[in-house]
Amino acid sequence: MSKTADQIVVGDRITYLAGTPVGMEKLFRNGEVVAYPISDPYTSVLWFPTRPDDAGDDTEPVWVRHDKVVDVASAVE
């Protein structure tokens, strides 16, 4: 991952761990960050509103914790 959590911006594509691991398998999803992240000052968690690739444009975003992001593809290369 070439970006840290505080460098991820709107339009970046992320791969993230969705749900909980089943056995030794992990379920990874891809999506686009659709708005500015929200920081929780009490827990030091940064949340990214993300539209999964299989979701429609009118679908509410999925909130992804910064520690669940495994890869980032920058919107501007």
N, C-alpha and C positions, 0 to 999 in steps of 0.2 A: 504494500500500500504506500503510495507516494505522498499522500496527504495525511496530516493529523486531523483529529476530529474537529478542532477549532478552525481548520482551513476548508472544510467542506461547505460548498455554497449551493444556492438554488441552480438547478440544471445539471448538477453532477449526477452521475449514475453510480449507484452503490450496490454491492453484493452484501447481504446480511444474513445472519442466522435467524431463522424464523421458528418460533415455538421452542420446544425442548427436544433434546436428543432422544432418539428411540434406539435403545441398545447402543451400538457404537456408531450408528449413522446420524448425521446431522442434516437438517433440511435447510438448504440455502436458497434464497430468493434474490432476484434482481429488481431494481426499481430506480425511479428518478426522484431526487429531492425536489419538492414542489413549493416550498416556502422556507423562510428563515428558521433556523433551529431555535429551540426554546431551552434555556438553561434552568435547572432547578438548583438554586443556591444552597438549599439545605442538604441535598444529597450529592452535589457535584456531578449530577448526571445531565448530559446534553442529549436532547431528543430531536430527531430529524423527521419531519413530516414527509413521508415517502409514498409515491404512487407505484404499487407493484406493476410489473410489465403486463400481467394478465387482467388488470383492472381497467374499467372504462374511465373516460375523462371526468365524469360526474361523480365518481366514487370518492368517498371521504378518504383522506390519507391514512396510512398506517404509521403509527409513531414508533420509530426505531431508536433504541438506546445506542449511545456512542460506542459502548463496549461490545455490541453485537455486529458492528460493521467490520467486514473482513477484507473488502477491497473497494477502491474508488477509481472511477474513470472520470477524469476532469471534463467539464462541459466545454472548455476551451483548451485545446492541446497546443 
